[in-house]
Amino acid sequence: MNELRLEWKTGSHTHTSTISAGTRVTIGRQPDSTIIIDQPAVSRQHATIMSAAGNFYLRNLSRTNNIPVNNQFRLAGAQTVRLHPGDIFRIGPVVLRVAAITTTEARPPRIKCINCDNLLDYQPEGFCPYCGTALAEGHTVVTLPDVPGIQALI
């Protein structure tokens, strides 16, 4: 699963938010925003952070307020930019920083050879490189990738 860690300061308080892939985070003055910045220079719905195809994006929802990004350009209303670790952007007076983006890729299934007990990547029509036993023969133990420690017989 992909996650983005966002950090910002308001006054003397440091805030952190972890955003998971598939989650939409809203930033603004409105009380139902995910990240509330109660400042007059911030729109009620100023921006959103969303994910697509394994990446995270910042989209400006404000019609009147641009979002400075990395002190290089301003994101105008309805524009979107891909976020990277270390990126900074400003919503009103608050500077937010992308502290990290982590990617946890799903592991492929693993097979335990019934002859020599070596653990291998699953290859439905393959053979064990250690002893030559066919890996698709009966009673091969497969470790399921999404549930650590759970095994199934095929």
The 8 nearest C-alpha neighbors of each residue, nearest first, counted from 0:
[[1, 103, 102, 104, 2, 20, 19, 105],
 [2, 0, 102, 20, 101, 19, 103, 53],
 [1, 3, 19, 101, 18, 100, 20, 17],
 [2, 4, 100, 18, 17, 99, 5, 101],
 [5, 3, 17, 99, 98, 16, 97, 18],
 [4, 6, 97, 16, 98, 15, 96, 17],
 [7, 5, 15, 96, 14, 95, 98, 97],
 [8, 6, 95, 14, 13, 94, 96, 15],
 [9, 7, 13, 12, 14, 10, 11, 93],
 [8, 10, 12, 11, 13, 93, 7, 14],
 [9, 11, 12, 8, 13, 93, 7, 14],
 [10, 12, 9, 13, 8, 14, 7, 93],
 [13, 11, 9, 8, 10, 14, 7, 15],
 [12, 14, 8, 7, 9, 11, 15, 6],
 [15, 13, 7, 6, 8, 12, 16, 9],
 [16, 14, 6, 5, 7, 17, 13, 4],
 [15, 17, 5, 4, 18, 6, 14, 3],
 [18, 16, 4, 3, 5, 19, 2, 15],
 [17, 19, 3, 2, 4, 16, 22, 20],
 [20, 18, 2, 22, 1, 21, 17, 3],
 [21, 19, 1, 50, 22, 2, 0, 18],
 [20, 22, 50, 19, 23, 49, 51, 18],
 [23, 21, 20, 19, 24, 49, 18, 50],
 [24, 22, 49, 48, 21, 25, 47, 50],
 [23, 25, 48, 47, 33, 22, 49, 26],
 [26, 24, 47, 33, 32, 46, 34, 48],
 [27, 25, 34, 46, 32, 45, 47, 35],
 [28, 26, 44, 45, 43, 35, 29, 36],
 [27, 29, 43, 37, 36, 35, 42, 41],
 [28, 30, 43, 32, 27, 31, 44, 35],
 [31, 29, 32, 28, 35, 27, 33, 43],
 [30, 32, 29, 33, 35, 34, 25, 28],
 [33, 31, 25, 34, 29, 35, 30, 26],
 [32, 34, 25, 24, 26, 35, 31, 27],
 [35, 33, 26, 32, 25, 36, 27, 24],
 [34, 36, 27, 28, 32, 26, 37, 33],
 [37, 35, 28, 27, 38, 34, 41, 26],
 [36, 38, 28, 35, 39, 41, 27, 29],
 [37, 39, 40, 41, 36, 28, 91, 92],
 [38, 40, 41, 37, 42, 28, 91, 36],
 [41, 39, 91, 38, 42, 92, 64, 90],
 [42, 40, 91, 39, 38, 28, 27, 45],
 [43, 41, 45, 44, 27, 28, 61, 40],
 [42, 44, 28, 29, 27, 45, 41, 61],
 [45, 43, 27, 42, 46, 60, 26, 29],
 [44, 46, 42, 27, 61, 60, 26, 43],
 [47, 45, 59, 60, 26, 58, 25, 44],
 [46, 48, 25, 58, 24, 57, 26, 49],
 [49, 47, 57, 24, 56, 23, 58, 25],
 [50, 48, 23, 56, 55, 22, 47, 24],
 [49, 51, 55, 54, 20, 21, 56, 53],
 [50, 52, 54, 53, 55, 49, 21, 20],
 [51, 53, 54, 50, 55, 20, 21, 1],
 [52, 54, 51, 50, 1, 55, 20, 102],
 [55, 53, 50, 51, 52, 56, 81, 82],
 [56, 54, 50, 82, 49, 81, 51, 48],
 [55, 57, 81, 49, 82, 80, 48, 50],
 [56, 58, 48, 80, 79, 47, 81, 82],
 [59, 57, 79, 47, 46, 78, 60, 48],
 [58, 60, 46, 76, 77, 61, 78, 45],
 [61, 59, 46, 45, 77, 76, 44, 58],
 [62, 60, 45, 76, 63, 64, 59, 42],
 [63, 61, 76, 64, 60, 77, 75, 65],
 [62, 64, 61, 65, 76, 75, 42, 60],
 [65, 63, 61, 62, 66, 76, 75, 42],
 [64, 66, 75, 74, 73, 67, 76, 63],
 [65, 67, 74, 73, 89, 90, 68, 88],
 [66, 68, 73, 88, 89, 72, 70, 74],
 [69, 67, 88, 70, 72, 87, 73, 71],
 [70, 68, 87, 71, 86, 88, 67, 72],
 [69, 71, 68, 67, 72, 88, 87, 73],
 [72, 70, 69, 68, 73, 67, 74, 88],
 [73, 71, 68, 67, 70, 74, 69, 66],
 [74, 72, 67, 66, 65, 68, 75, 71],
 [73, 75, 66, 65, 78, 67, 59, 72],
 [76, 74, 65, 78, 73, 77, 59, 66],
 [75, 77, 62, 59, 61, 78, 60, 65],
 [76, 78, 59, 60, 75, 58, 79, 61],
 [79, 77, 76, 75, 59, 58, 74, 80],
 [80, 78, 58, 57, 56, 59, 77, 81],
 [79, 81, 57, 56, 82, 58, 78, 74],
 [80, 82, 56, 55, 57, 83, 79, 54],
 [83, 81, 56, 55, 80, 86, 57, 84],
 [82, 84, 86, 85, 81, 97, 100, 99],
 [85, 83, 99, 97, 86, 98, 100, 82],
 [84, 86, 97, 98, 83, 96, 87, 99],
 [87, 85, 97, 84, 83, 96, 69, 82],
 [88, 86, 96, 69, 95, 68, 97, 85],
 [87, 89, 68, 95, 67, 94, 69, 66],
 [90, 88, 94, 93, 67, 66, 95, 91],
 [89, 91, 93, 92, 66, 41, 94, 88],
 [90, 92, 41, 40, 93, 89, 38, 39],
 [93, 91, 90, 94, 89, 40, 38, 41],
 [94, 92, 90, 89, 91, 95, 9, 8],
 [93, 95, 89, 88, 7, 90, 92, 96],
 [96, 94, 7, 88, 87, 6, 89, 93],
 [97, 95, 87, 6, 5, 98, 86, 7],
 [96, 98, 5, 84, 85, 86, 99, 4],
 [99, 97, 4, 5, 96, 84, 85, 6],
 [100, 98, 84, 4, 97, 3, 101, 85],
 [99, 101, 3, 2, 84, 4, 102, 1],
 [102, 100, 2, 1, 99, 3, 103, 0],
 [101, 103, 1, 0, 104, 2, 100, 53],
 [104, 102, 0, 1, 105, 101, 2, 106],
 [103, 105, 102, 106, 0, 1, 107, 101],
 [106, 104, 107, 103, 144, 145, 0, 108],
 [107, 105, 144, 104, 108, 145, 109, 143],
 [106, 108, 144, 109, 105, 120, 121, 143],
 [109, 107, 144, 143, 121, 142, 120, 106],
 [110, 108, 120, 121, 142, 119, 141, 118],
 [111, 109, 141, 119, 121, 118, 140, 120],
 [110, 112, 118, 140, 116, 117, 113, 119],
 [111, 113, 116, 114, 117, 115, 110, 139],
 [114, 112, 116, 115, 139, 111, 138, 140],
 [113, 115, 112, 116, 132, 130, 117, 111],
 [114, 116, 117, 112, 113, 130, 129, 111],
 [117, 115, 112, 111, 113, 114, 118, 110],
 [118, 116, 112, 111, 115, 119, 129, 110],
 [117, 119, 111, 110, 109, 116, 112, 120],
 [120, 118, 110, 109, 121, 111, 117, 112],
 [121, 119, 109, 110, 108, 122, 107, 118],
 [120, 122, 109, 110, 108, 119, 123, 107],
 [123, 121, 125, 124, 120, 134, 126, 135],
 [124, 122, 135, 125, 121, 134, 126, 133],
 [125, 123, 122, 135, 134, 126, 133, 121],
 [126, 124, 122, 134, 123, 133, 127, 135],
 [125, 127, 133, 134, 131, 132, 128, 124],
 [126, 128, 131, 132, 129, 130, 134, 133],
 [129, 127, 131, 130, 126, 132, 125, 119],
 [130, 128, 127, 131, 115, 117, 132, 126],
 [129, 131, 127, 132, 128, 115, 114, 126],
 [132, 130, 127, 126, 128, 129, 133, 134],
 [131, 133, 127, 126, 130, 134, 114, 112],
 [134, 132, 126, 135, 136, 125, 131, 127],
 [133, 135, 126, 136, 125, 132, 127, 112],
 [136, 134, 123, 133, 124, 137, 139, 125],
 [137, 135, 134, 133, 139, 138, 153, 132],
 [138, 136, 139, 153, 135, 152, 134, 113],
 [137, 139, 153, 152, 140, 136, 113, 135],
 [138, 140, 153, 137, 152, 113, 141, 112],
 [141, 139, 152, 111, 110, 151, 138, 150],
 [142, 140, 110, 151, 109, 150, 143, 139],
 [143, 141, 150, 109, 108, 149, 144, 110],
 [142, 144, 108, 145, 146, 150, 149, 141],
 [145, 143, 106, 108, 146, 107, 142, 147],
 [146, 144, 143, 147, 105, 106, 149, 108],
 [145, 147, 144, 149, 143, 148, 142, 150],
 [148, 146, 149, 145, 144, 143, 142, 150],
 [147, 149, 146, 150, 142, 143, 144, 145],
 [150, 148, 147, 146, 143, 142, 151, 144],
 [149, 151, 142, 141, 143, 148, 140, 152],
 [152, 150, 141, 140, 153, 142, 149, 143],
 [151, 153, 140, 138, 139, 141, 150, 137],
 [152, 138, 139, 137, 151, 140, 141, 135]]
